[in-house]
């Protein structure tokens, strides 16, 4: 499993979900104990977007990797 830490603003959620949907593998995003499918816009909006979020996936998509690097934060 690959884990990346990101920050999302409410205006970035639509783009994030769109990029995750292009992946042919499962992508989860979570904060603390709340885990949601990163391909669900309602699920992502249900997370605390004021805190760093963890994206976890088991696959490779170069476009998704590039997109996550733009959102990356150190924790």
N, C-alpha and C positions, 0 to 999 in steps of 0.2 A: 504494500500500500504506500502510495506517495501522499505526503501531507504538505500543504502550503498554507501559510497564514496570510490573510488578506483583510483589507478594510473596504467596505462597500457603503456608498451613500444611497439613499432611496432612488436617486436619479440614475444610478448605475445598475440597479437590479435587473431591469429589462434586458440590458446588453449582456450581463453575466449569465442569465438564464438562457438567452439565445446562444451564447458560445457553448455552454454546457450541453445544450440539446444537440449540438453538432457532433458530440462525442458518441461513439458506438459502444461505450462502456458506462457502468454506473458511476455517478459522481454524487457524493454526499457533502453537505456543508453543515457545520455545527458550531454551537457556542455552548460551553459547559456541557450539560447533559441532553440538550435538545438537538437531535439529529434529523435533518430533513433532506429530501431529494433535491439536489441543486437544479434539477430540470423543472421544478415546480415554483412558479412565481409567487403563489400564495404562501408556500412553505418558507421561501427565503424572506418574504416580507414579515413573517411571523417571528423572525430572529431579532435579537437586539443589534441593530445596525450601528450603534454607537461604540461597539466593542470589536476587537479583532476576531475574525471568524476563521475557522479551520476548514479547508477544502481537502477532501480525501477521495482518492480514486486509484484504480488499478488498471492502467492502460496508458497509451501515449497518443497524443494528438498535438502536433507542433503549433498549430494556431492557438489551441487552448493554453499550451505552455506559455506562449508569447503574451497572451492576454493576461494570464495570472501574474506574470512578471511585472506588468504595469500596475497591478493592484497590491503587490507584495508589501508586507510590513515585517519588521523584526519584533519578536515577542520575547 
